[in-house]
């Protein structure tokens, strides 16, 4: 009865986050899953990995599988984005904005 009144909380997944990040950066999910190392594609991929780790309970291997990457690549992406946030306020503001949108999913 309570569930019908309150509603079910939708489980947040890495796929949902990658869709959101792709639309924000105007990059397709297929591009983020590709082997491309172009900055235009790799940065949104790294941001999506960072947000997936922060807002989901998925393991590094599970997140890596979404992007056709290894768990160590996910760790590297988290480290890169964390360092960029500390150094660049525009990246920090962008991540805060994306984080708010992820919470609304």
C-alpha positions as CSV (number, residue, x, y, z in Angstrom):
1,X,0.0,0.0,0.0
2,X,2.8,2.4,0.9
3,X,4.6,1.7,-2.4
4,X,1.6,2.7,-4.4
5,X,1.3,6.0,-2.5
6,X,5.0,6.8,-2.4
7,X,5.9,5.2,-5.8
8,X,8.9,3.1,-6.7
9,X,12.3,4.7,-6.9
10,X,13.8,4.0,-10.3
11,X,17.2,2.3,-10.1
12,X,19.9,4.5,-11.7
13,X,22.1,2.7,-14.2
14,X,25.3,3.5,-16.1
15,X,23.4,3.3,-19.3
16,X,21.0,6.0,-18.2
17,X,23.9,8.2,-17.2
18,X,25.7,7.6,-20.5
19,X,22.6,8.6,-22.4
20,X,22.4,11.9,-20.3
21,X,26.1,12.7,-20.7
22,X,25.9,11.9,-24.4
23,X,23.0,14.3,-25.0
24,X,24.7,17.0,-22.9
25,X,28.0,16.8,-24.8
26,X,26.3,16.0,-28.2
27,X,28.1,12.7,-28.5
28,X,26.3,9.4,-29.3
29,X,26.5,6.5,-26.9
30,X,28.0,4.4,-29.8
31,X,30.8,7.0,-30.0
32,X,31.5,6.8,-26.3
33,X,31.6,3.0,-26.6
34,X,34.0,3.1,-29.5
35,X,37.8,2.8,-29.3
36,X,38.3,6.4,-30.3
37,X,40.8,8.5,-28.3
38,X,39.7,11.9,-29.6
39,X,39.2,14.4,-26.8
40,X,35.7,15.2,-28.0
41,X,34.7,11.6,-27.3
42,X,37.0,10.5,-24.5
43,X,36.2,13.4,-22.1
44,X,32.4,12.7,-22.1
45,X,33.2,9.0,-21.7
46,X,35.4,9.8,-18.7
47,X,32.7,12.0,-17.2
48,X,30.1,9.3,-17.7
49,X,32.3,6.8,-16.0
50,X,32.9,9.2,-13.1
51,X,29.2,9.9,-12.6
52,X,28.4,6.2,-12.9
53,X,30.8,5.4,-10.1
54,X,29.5,8.2,-8.0
55,X,25.8,7.7,-8.4
56,X,25.4,4.0,-8.9
57,X,26.3,0.9,-6.9
58,X,27.8,-0.8,-10.0
59,X,31.3,-2.2,-9.8
60,X,34.2,-0.9,-11.9
61,X,34.0,-3.9,-14.1
62,X,30.2,-3.4,-14.7
63,X,30.8,0.3,-15.6
64,X,33.7,-0.7,-17.9
65,X,31.5,-3.2,-19.7
66,X,29.0,-0.5,-20.6
67,X,31.8,1.5,-22.3
68,X,33.7,-1.5,-23.7
69,X,36.6,-0.8,-21.3
70,X,38.6,-2.5,-18.6
71,X,38.0,-1.7,-14.9
72,X,41.5,0.0,-14.8
73,X,40.3,2.4,-17.5
74,X,37.4,3.3,-15.3
75,X,39.7,4.0,-12.4
76,X,41.9,6.2,-14.7
77,X,38.8,8.1,-15.9
78,X,37.8,8.8,-12.3
79,X,41.3,10.0,-11.4
80,X,41.4,12.3,-14.5
81,X,38.0,13.8,-13.9
82,X,38.8,14.3,-10.1
83,X,42.0,16.1,-11.0
84,X,40.4,18.3,-13.6
85,X,37.6,19.3,-11.1
86,X,40.2,20.4,-8.6
87,X,42.1,22.5,-11.2
88,X,39.4,23.8,-13.5
89,X,36.3,25.6,-12.1
90,X,34.4,25.3,-15.4
91,X,34.7,21.5,-15.3
92,X,33.7,21.5,-11.7
93,X,30.6,23.6,-12.5
94,X,29.8,21.4,-15.4
95,X,30.0,18.3,-13.2
96,X,27.8,19.9,-10.6
97,X,25.2,20.6,-13.3
98,X,25.4,17.1,-14.6
99,X,25.2,15.7,-11.1
100,X,22.0,17.6,-10.5
101,X,20.5,16.2,-13.7
102,X,21.5,12.7,-12.8
103,X,19.8,13.0,-9.4
104,X,16.5,14.0,-11.2
105,X,16.6,10.8,-13.4
